Amino acid sequence: MALSALEGINGTVFVYGQTGSGKTYTMLGCDRLQREEPTAGEEPGVLVHAMRDLFAKVAQDERSFYLRCAYVEIYNEQVFDLLGTGSEAL
């Protein structure tokens, strides 16, 4: 899916489930992996893999790209921008 974005196709990953069921871990990996390289037995999450593949492909391509990414949480009927600087609902 991630590489299809280079052809102009929008992509969405919709993850839902009970609080504490591992959604954030599956998508991002553990907190340490967001700052450092993985050690044996540790894998980054789905989004980390997708972004690495996408940016590696962009770096090899001669075309120019405009990439936009949003990462939001919907909790108690409020939408939170997890990439934003504030914690207020959108």
ChimeraX commands (.cxc) that place a marker at each C-alpha (Angstrom):
marker #1 position 0.00,0.00,0.00 radius 0.5
marker #1 position 2.71,2.52,0.93 radius 0.5
marker #1 position 4.41,2.44,-2.46 radius 0.5
marker #1 position 1.05,2.99,-4.21 radius 0.5
marker #1 position 1.15,6.49,-2.72 radius 0.5
marker #1 position 3.95,7.28,-5.17 radius 0.5
marker #1 position 1.48,6.67,-7.97 radius 0.5
marker #1 position -1.04,9.11,-6.48 radius 0.5
marker #1 position -3.22,6.61,-4.62 radius 0.5
marker #1 position -4.38,7.63,-1.16 radius 0.5
marker #1 position -3.94,5.11,1.62 radius 0.5
marker #1 position -5.57,4.70,4.99 radius 0.5
marker #1 position -4.80,2.38,7.87 radius 0.5
marker #1 position -7.75,2.18,10.26 radius 0.5
marker #1 position -6.96,0.41,13.52 radius 0.5
marker #1 position -9.56,-0.08,16.22 radius 0.5
marker #1 position -9.99,-2.13,19.33 radius 0.5
marker #1 position -10.25,-2.17,23.06 radius 0.5
marker #1 position -7.96,0.08,25.12 radius 0.5
marker #1 position -4.76,-1.77,25.93 radius 0.5
marker #1 position -5.14,-4.34,23.15 radius 0.5
marker #1 position -1.85,-3.43,21.44 radius 0.5
marker #1 position -2.90,-1.11,18.60 radius 0.5
marker #1 position -0.14,1.45,19.20 radius 0.5
marker #1 position 2.49,-1.25,19.69 radius 0.5
marker #1 position 1.48,-2.95,16.44 radius 0.5
marker #1 position 1.58,0.29,14.48 radius 0.5
marker #1 position 4.70,1.89,16.01 radius 0.5
marker #1 position 6.60,-0.76,17.94 radius 0.5
marker #1 position 7.86,-0.10,21.45 radius 0.5
marker #1 position 8.77,3.45,22.52 radius 0.5
marker #1 position 12.49,2.71,22.43 radius 0.5
marker #1 position 12.30,1.65,18.77 radius 0.5
marker #1 position 11.03,5.08,17.82 radius 0.5
marker #1 position 14.35,6.58,18.99 radius 0.5
marker #1 position 16.91,3.82,18.35 radius 0.5
marker #1 position 17.62,0.92,16.04 radius 0.5
marker #1 position 16.09,-2.44,17.04 radius 0.5
marker #1 position 18.13,-5.10,18.82 radius 0.5
marker #1 position 17.77,-8.84,18.21 radius 0.5
marker #1 position 14.15,-9.96,18.45 radius 0.5
marker #1 position 12.69,-6.44,18.31 radius 0.5
marker #1 position 10.79,-5.22,15.29 radius 0.5
marker #1 position 9.46,-1.76,14.54 radius 0.5
marker #1 position 5.75,-1.45,13.89 radius 0.5
marker #1 position 3.78,-1.48,10.65 radius 0.5
marker #1 position 3.90,2.30,10.14 radius 0.5
marker #1 position 7.65,2.45,10.72 radius 0.5
marker #1 position 8.22,-0.23,8.07 radius 0.5
marker #1 position 5.89,1.52,5.62 radius 0.5
marker #1 position 7.53,4.93,6.09 radius 0.5
marker #1 position 11.05,3.51,5.73 radius 0.5
marker #1 position 10.07,1.76,2.48 radius 0.5
marker #1 position 8.29,4.85,1.17 radius 0.5
marker #1 position 11.14,7.27,1.88 radius 0.5
marker #1 position 13.76,4.85,0.54 radius 0.5
marker #1 position 11.83,4.65,-2.74 radius 0.5
marker #1 position 11.39,8.44,-2.91 radius 0.5
marker #1 position 15.14,8.89,-2.42 radius 0.5
marker #1 position 15.81,6.67,-5.47 radius 0.5
marker #1 position 13.26,8.39,-7.73 radius 0.5
marker #1 position 14.07,11.44,-9.84 radius 0.5
marker #1 position 10.56,12.85,-9.55 radius 0.5
marker #1 position 9.47,15.34,-6.88 radius 0.5
marker #1 position 6.88,14.26,-4.34 radius 0.5
marker #1 position 4.57,15.96,-1.88 radius 0.5
marker #1 position 3.81,13.55,0.96 radius 0.5
marker #1 position 1.35,14.31,3.72 radius 0.5
marker #1 position 0.73,12.10,6.71 radius 0.5
marker #1 position -1.83,12.29,9.49 radius 0.5
marker #1 position -1.91,10.19,12.63 radius 0.5
marker #1 position -5.06,10.71,14.68 radius 0.5
marker #1 position -6.76,9.07,17.61 radius 0.5
marker #1 position -10.52,9.03,18.11 radius 0.5
marker #1 position -11.35,8.64,21.78 radius 0.5
marker #1 position -14.67,9.41,23.48 radius 0.5
marker #1 position -15.96,10.92,20.24 radius 0.5
marker #1 position -13.05,13.41,20.10 radius 0.5
marker #1 position -10.31,13.43,17.46 radius 0.5
marker #1 position -6.71,14.03,18.59 radius 0.5
marker #1 position -3.83,14.82,16.22 radius 0.5
marker #1 position -1.00,12.60,17.48 radius 0.5
marker #1 position 1.57,14.31,15.25 radius 0.5
marker #1 position 0.60,17.80,16.41 radius 0.5
marker #1 position 2.31,19.78,19.13 radius 0.5
marker #1 position -0.71,20.20,21.39 radius 0.5
marker #1 position -2.95,17.65,23.04 radius 0.5
marker #1 position -6.26,19.41,22.38 radius 0.5
marker #1 position -9.00,17.76,20.37 radius 0.5
marker #1 position -9.46,18.79,16.75 radius 0.5
marker link #1:1,2 radius 0.2
marker link #1:2,3 radius 0.2
marker link #1:3,4 radius 0.2
marker link #1:4,5 radius 0.2
marker link #1:5,6 radius 0.2
marker link #1:6,7 radius 0.2
marker link #1:7,8 radius 0.2
marker link #1:8,9 radius 0.2
marker link #1:9,10 radius 0.2
marker link #1:10,11 radius 0.2
marker link #1:11,12 radius 0.2
marker link #1:12,13 radius 0.2
marker link #1:13,14 radius 0.2
marker link #1:14,15 radius 0.2
marker link #1:15,16 radius 0.2
marker link #1:16,17 radius 0.2
marker link #1:17,18 radius 0.2
marker link #1:18,19 radius 0.2
marker link #1:19,20 radius 0.2
marker link #1:20,21 radius 0.2
marker link #1:21,22 radius 0.2
marker link #1:22,23 radius 0.2
marker link #1:23,24 radius 0.2
marker link #1:24,25 radius 0.2
marker link #1:25,26 radius 0.2
marker link #1:26,27 radius 0.2
marker link #1:27,28 radius 0.2
marker link #1:28,29 radius 0.2
marker link #1:29,30 radius 0.2
marker link #1:30,31 radius 0.2
marker link #1:31,32 radius 0.2
marker link #1:32,33 radius 0.2
marker link #1:33,34 radius 0.2
marker link #1:34,35 radius 0.2
marker link #1:35,36 radius 0.2
marker link #1:36,37 radius 0.2
marker link #1:37,38 radius 0.2
marker link #1:38,39 radius 0.2
marker link #1:39,40 radius 0.2
marker link #1:40,41 radius 0.2
marker link #1:41,42 radius 0.2
marker link #1:42,43 radius 0.2
marker link #1:43,44 radius 0.2
marker link #1:44,45 radius 0.2
marker link #1:45,46 radius 0.2
marker link #1:46,47 radius 0.2
marker link #1:47,48 radius 0.2
marker link #1:48,49 radius 0.2
marker link #1:49,50 radius 0.2
marker link #1:50,51 radius 0.2
marker link #1:51,52 radius 0.2
marker link #1:52,53 radius 0.2
marker link #1:53,54 radius 0.2
marker link #1:54,55 radius 0.2
marker link #1:55,56 radius 0.2
marker link #1:56,57 radius 0.2
marker link #1:57,58 radius 0.2
marker link #1:58,59 radius 0.2
marker link #1:59,60 radius 0.2
marker link #1:60,61 radius 0.2
marker link #1:61,62 radius 0.2
marker link #1:62,63 radius 0.2
marker link #1:63,64 radius 0.2
marker link #1:64,65 radius 0.2
marker link #1:65,66 radius 0.2
marker link #1:66,67 radius 0.2
marker link #1:67,68 radius 0.2
marker link #1:68,69 radius 0.2
marker link #1:69,70 radius 0.2
marker link #1:70,71 radius 0.2
marker link #1:71,72 radius 0.2
marker link #1:72,73 radius 0.2
marker link #1:73,74 radius 0.2
marker link #1:74,75 radius 0.2
marker link #1:75,76 radius 0.2
marker link #1:76,77 radius 0.2
marker link #1:77,78 radius 0.2
marker link #1:78,79 radius 0.2
marker link #1:79,80 radius 0.2
marker link #1:80,81 radius 0.2
marker link #1:81,82 radius 0.2
marker link #1:82,83 radius 0.2
marker link #1:83,84 radius 0.2
marker link #1:84,85 radius 0.2
marker link #1:85,86 radius 0.2
marker link #1:86,87 radius 0.2
marker link #1:87,88 radius 0.2
marker link #1:88,89 radius 0.2
marker link #1:89,90 radius 0.2
view
